[in-house]
Amino acid sequence: MGASDGRMGQPSQAAHAMPTSRITPSTKPGRQAIVFLHGIGGAARGWAPQVEAFDNAGFQTVPLDLPGYGVRPAVESMTFEDVAADVEAVIDRGQLQRPILVGHSMGGMIAQTLLRRRPDGYRAAVLIGTSPAFGNPEGDFQKQFVAARLKPLESGKTMPELAGEIVDGMMGPSPDPKGRALAIDLMSATPAPTYRAAVLCLVSFDERANLPSIRCPVLCLVGEHDRNAPPQMMERMAAKIPGARYMCLRGIGHLPNLESPHAFNSAILDFLTSPSVAKA
């Protein structure tokens, strides 16, 4: 959860540990694998509304706890390269053949990093509420962003105290109540050091140069009321990726998989069963 405003170190402590999940991934042979990558304040269990639907549609679902999240220990620092290597480790150990990437927010940035590192390694990608860059880490906006996000923690607030306000600031006007409750629970459970490390990592992101080189089918998916990754920005991003499809979900904010699971699942399943993905 939590991405950018729409503008374009040290290794993590768990950089090479195998990602784990509170949701048991399906392991049925011969199924196309989908690797789900959450954002800041998420975890593997945040994809619970998707796992049953995608399993029933014939896919092998692989939702991950990224370093510092879910059942994994907190981290003090992270980089996109280290987190990408962490995801590649689970892909390699699981012998997942050209999996599909589904990345939300910061997870969408990790997906872009993976697409650069292994250009032919993925059958398709869904980039949700994300951006191709955050800008210059030394820029005034970026410094203000980091300060604003971390100030409540530095003043003594806890993640459970902040979770409701953070989540409500990201969601659209009428989110699914169960989805909102799960989002708040996920944010509350995020260790403060991991949240801090993710915010600092976020402002280093820039994959703009690689967009024209992406080789697999891509869906850029965004909510109409997403203020972190505005629809106009994601539409411009899609235009820079060869053959990419762009879709805006009406009435939804930055957490579409939890705000409106049915609409979210339908949009992605429609893309994954399209001719462009079928022949990829």
C-alpha positions as CSV (number, residue, x, y, z in Angstrom):
1,M,0.0,0.0,0.0
2,G,1.1,3.5,-0.5
3,A,2.9,4.5,-3.7
4,S,3.8,7.9,-5.0
5,D,2.3,11.3,-5.8
6,G,2.3,10.3,-9.5
7,R,5.6,12.0,-10.4
8,M,8.1,10.4,-12.0
9,G,22.2,1.4,0.1
10,Q,22.5,-1.1,2.4
11,P,21.0,-4.6,1.6
12,S,17.9,-5.5,3.5
13,Q,18.4,-7.8,6.4
14,A,16.2,-10.5,4.7
15,A,17.4,-9.9,1.2
16,H,18.1,-13.5,0.3
17,A,15.6,-15.3,2.6
18,M,12.8,-17.2,0.9
19,P,9.5,-15.2,1.0
20,T,6.7,-16.9,3.0
21,S,3.0,-16.5,3.1
22,R,0.2,-16.8,5.6
23,I,-1.9,-18.0,2.6
24,T,-0.9,-21.5,1.4
25,P,-0.1,-21.1,-2.3
26,S,-1.8,-23.6,-4.6
27,T,0.7,-26.1,-6.0
28,K,-1.3,-27.9,-8.6
29,P,1.0,-29.1,-11.4
30,G,0.5,-27.6,-14.9
31,R,-1.2,-24.4,-13.7
32,Q,0.0,-21.0,-14.7
33,A,1.6,-19.3,-11.6
34,I,0.6,-15.8,-10.5
35,V,3.0,-14.1,-8.1
36,F,1.2,-11.4,-6.0
37,L,3.4,-8.5,-4.7
38,H,1.9,-6.2,-2.1
39,G,2.7,-2.6,-1.3
40,I,3.7,-0.6,1.8
41,G,1.5,-1.7,4.7
42,G,0.5,-5.0,3.0
43,A,1.2,-8.7,3.3
44,A,0.5,-11.9,1.6
45,R,-2.9,-12.3,3.4
46,G,-4.0,-9.0,1.8
47,W,-4.6,-11.0,-1.4
48,A,-7.1,-13.3,0.4
49,P,-10.0,-11.9,-1.8
50,Q,-8.1,-12.9,-4.9
51,V,-6.7,-16.4,-4.0
52,E,-10.0,-18.3,-4.2
53,A,-11.1,-16.5,-7.4
54,F,-7.9,-17.1,-9.2
55,D,-7.5,-20.7,-8.0
56,N,-11.0,-21.4,-9.2
57,A,-10.1,-19.9,-12.6
58,G,-7.3,-22.4,-12.9
59,F,-4.3,-20.5,-11.8
60,Q,-1.6,-21.3,-9.3
61,T,-1.6,-18.4,-6.8
62,V,1.6,-17.4,-5.1
63,P,1.0,-14.4,-2.7
64,L,4.2,-13.3,-1.0
65,D,5.2,-11.7,2.3
66,L,8.0,-9.4,1.1
67,P,11.0,-8.7,3.4
68,G,9.8,-7.2,6.7
69,Y,6.2,-8.0,6.3
70,G,3.7,-10.7,7.4
71,V,5.4,-13.7,9.0
72,R,8.9,-12.3,8.2
73,P,11.1,-10.3,10.6
74,A,11.2,-6.5,10.4
75,V,13.9,-4.9,8.3
76,E,15.8,-1.7,8.9
77,S,16.6,-1.0,5.2
78,M,15.6,-2.2,1.8
79,T,16.4,-1.6,-1.9
80,F,14.4,-2.5,-5.0
81,E,17.2,-4.7,-6.3
82,D,17.4,-6.7,-3.0
83,V,13.6,-7.1,-2.9
84,A,13.6,-8.2,-6.6
85,A,16.3,-10.7,-5.9
86,D,14.2,-12.0,-2.9
87,V,11.2,-12.5,-5.2
88,E,13.4,-14.2,-7.9
89,A,14.6,-16.6,-5.2
90,V,11.1,-17.9,-4.5
91,I,10.4,-18.1,-8.3
92,D,13.5,-20.2,-8.8
93,R,13.1,-22.4,-5.8
94,G,9.4,-23.1,-6.7
95,Q,10.5,-23.7,-10.4
96,L,7.8,-21.3,-11.5
97,Q,7.9,-21.2,-15.3
98,R,7.4,-17.6,-16.6
99,P,5.0,-16.6,-13.9
100,I,2.5,-13.7,-14.2
101,L,3.3,-10.8,-11.9
102,V,0.6,-8.9,-10.1
103,G,2.0,-5.9,-8.3
104,H,0.2,-3.2,-6.3
105,S,1.7,0.2,-5.5
106,M,5.2,-0.4,-4.3
107,G,4.7,-4.0,-5.4
108,G,4.1,-2.7,-8.9
109,M,7.5,-1.0,-8.7
110,I,9.1,-4.2,-7.7
111,A,7.3,-5.9,-10.6
112,Q,8.9,-3.3,-13.0
113,T,12.3,-4.0,-11.5
114,L,11.7,-7.7,-12.1
115,L,10.7,-7.1,-15.7
116,R,14.0,-5.2,-16.3
117,R,16.1,-7.8,-14.6
118,R,14.6,-10.8,-16.5
119,P,13.1,-9.4,-19.7
120,D,11.9,-12.7,-20.9
121,G,11.1,-14.2,-17.5
122,Y,7.4,-13.4,-17.2
123,R,4.3,-14.3,-19.3
124,A,2.4,-11.1,-18.3
125,A,2.3,-8.4,-15.7
126,V,-0.5,-6.4,-14.0
127,L,0.7,-3.1,-12.6
128,I,-1.8,-1.6,-10.1
129,G,-1.9,1.9,-8.7
130,T,1.8,2.4,-9.3
131,S,4.2,4.7,-11.1
132,P,7.4,4.3,-13.2
133,A,9.4,6.7,-11.0
134,F,9.3,8.7,-7.9
135,G,11.8,11.3,-8.8
136,N,15.1,12.6,-7.4
137,P,15.6,11.3,-3.8
138,E,17.4,14.6,-3.0
139,G,14.5,16.7,-4.4
140,D,12.5,19.0,-2.2
141,F,9.2,17.1,-2.9
142,Q,10.8,13.8,-2.0
143,K,12.3,15.1,1.2
144,Q,8.9,16.6,2.2
145,F,7.2,13.3,1.3
146,V,9.5,11.3,3.5
147,A,9.3,13.8,6.4
148,A,5.5,13.9,6.2
149,R,5.2,10.1,6.2
150,L,7.7,9.5,9.0
151,K,6.8,12.4,11.3
152,P,4.0,10.6,13.1
153,L,6.2,7.7,13.9
154,E,9.0,9.9,15.0
155,S,6.6,11.8,17.3
156,G,5.8,8.5,19.1
157,K,2.7,7.3,17.3
158,T,2.4,3.6,16.6
159,M,1.3,1.8,13.4
160,P,-2.0,0.6,15.0
161,E,-2.7,4.2,16.0
162,L,-2.0,5.5,12.5
163,A,-3.5,2.7,10.5
164,G,-7.1,3.9,10.2
165,E,-6.2,7.3,9.0
166,I,-3.6,6.0,6.5
167,V,-6.1,3.5,5.0
168,D,-9.0,5.9,4.8
169,G,-6.8,8.4,3.1
170,M,-6.1,5.9,0.3
171,M,-9.6,4.4,-0.2
172,G,-12.4,5.6,-2.4
173,P,-15.8,6.8,-1.1
174,S,-17.5,3.4,-0.7
175,P,-15.1,0.6,0.1
176,D,-16.2,-2.9,1.0
177,P,-16.3,-2.9,4.8
178,K,-14.5,-6.2,5.1
179,G,-11.8,-5.0,2.8
180,R,-11.4,-1.8,4.8
181,A,-11.1,-3.8,8.0
182,L,-8.5,-6.1,6.5
183,A,-6.5,-3.1,5.1
184,I,-6.4,-1.5,8.6
185,D,-5.4,-4.8,10.2
186,L,-2.5,-5.2,7.6
187,M,-1.3,-1.6,8.2
188,S,-1.5,-2.0,12.0
189,A,0.6,-5.2,11.8
190,T,3.3,-3.6,9.7
191,P,6.5,-3.1,11.8
192,A,7.5,0.5,12.2
193,P,11.1,-0.2,11.0
194,T,9.8,-1.9,7.9
195,Y,7.4,1.0,7.1
196,R,10.3,3.5,7.6
197,A,12.6,1.5,5.4
198,A,10.0,1.2,2.6
199,V,9.3,4.9,2.6
200,L,13.0,5.7,2.3
201,C,13.3,3.1,-0.4
202,L,10.3,4.4,-2.4
203,V,11.9,7.7,-3.3
204,S,14.8,6.0,-5.0
205,F,12.6,4.4,-7.6
206,D,13.0,5.1,-11.4
207,E,12.3,2.6,-14.1
208,R,11.1,5.1,-16.8
209,A,13.9,4.2,-19.2
210,N,12.9,0.5,-19.3
211,L,9.2,1.0,-20.1
212,P,9.7,0.8,-23.9
213,S,11.7,-2.4,-23.4
214,I,9.1,-4.4,-21.6
215,R,8.3,-7.5,-23.7
216,C,5.4,-9.2,-22.1
217,P,1.7,-8.2,-22.2
218,V,0.9,-5.6,-19.5
219,L,-2.3,-4.3,-17.9
220,C,-2.0,-0.9,-16.1
221,L,-5.0,-0.9,-13.6
222,V,-6.0,2.0,-11.4
223,G,-8.9,3.2,-9.3
224,E,-10.8,6.4,-10.3
225,H,-10.1,8.0,-6.9
226,D,-6.5,6.9,-6.6
227,R,-4.6,9.9,-5.3
228,N,-1.3,8.1,-4.8
229,A,-1.1,7.0,-8.5
230,P,-3.6,9.2,-10.4
231,P,-5.4,7.7,-13.4
232,Q,-3.9,10.2,-15.8
233,M,-0.4,9.3,-14.8
234,M,-1.0,5.6,-15.2
235,E,-2.6,6.1,-18.6
236,R,0.6,8.0,-19.7
237,M,2.6,5.1,-18.2
238,A,0.7,2.5,-20.2
239,A,1.2,4.5,-23.4
240,K,5.0,4.1,-23.0
241,I,4.8,0.2,-22.6
242,P,4.5,-1.5,-26.0
243,G,1.0,-3.0,-26.4
244,A,0.0,-2.3,-22.8
245,R,-3.7,-2.2,-21.8
246,Y,-5.0,0.6,-19.5
247,M,-8.1,0.3,-17.4
248,C,-9.6,2.6,-14.7
249,L,-12.0,1.1,-12.2
250,R,-14.8,3.5,-11.3
251,G,-15.6,4.6,-7.8
252,I,-12.5,2.9,-6.4
253,G,-9.3,4.3,-4.7
254,H,-5.8,3.1,-4.1
255,L,-6.7,-0.4,-2.7
256,P,-8.9,-1.9,-5.5
257,N,-8.3,-5.5,-4.6
258,L,-9.8,-4.9,-1.1
259,E,-12.3,-2.1,-1.9
260,S,-14.1,-4.0,-4.7
261,P,-12.7,-7.5,-5.1
262,H,-15.2,-8.6,-7.7
263,A,-14.5,-5.7,-10.0
264,F,-10.8,-6.1,-9.5
265,N,-10.7,-9.8,-10.0
266,S,-12.9,-9.6,-13.1
267,A,-10.7,-6.9,-14.7
268,I,-7.5,-9.0,-14.2
269,L,-9.1,-12.3,-15.3
270,D,-10.4,-10.7,-18.4
271,F,-6.9,-9.5,-19.2
272,L,-5.3,-12.9,-18.4
273,T,-7.7,-14.8,-20.7
274,S,-7.2,-12.3,-23.6
275,P,-5.5,-13.4,-26.8
276,S,-2.4,-11.3,-26.1
277,V,-1.7,-13.2,-22.9
278,A,-2.8,-16.6,-24.3
279,K,-0.2,-16.4,-27.1
280,A,2.6,-14.8,-25.0
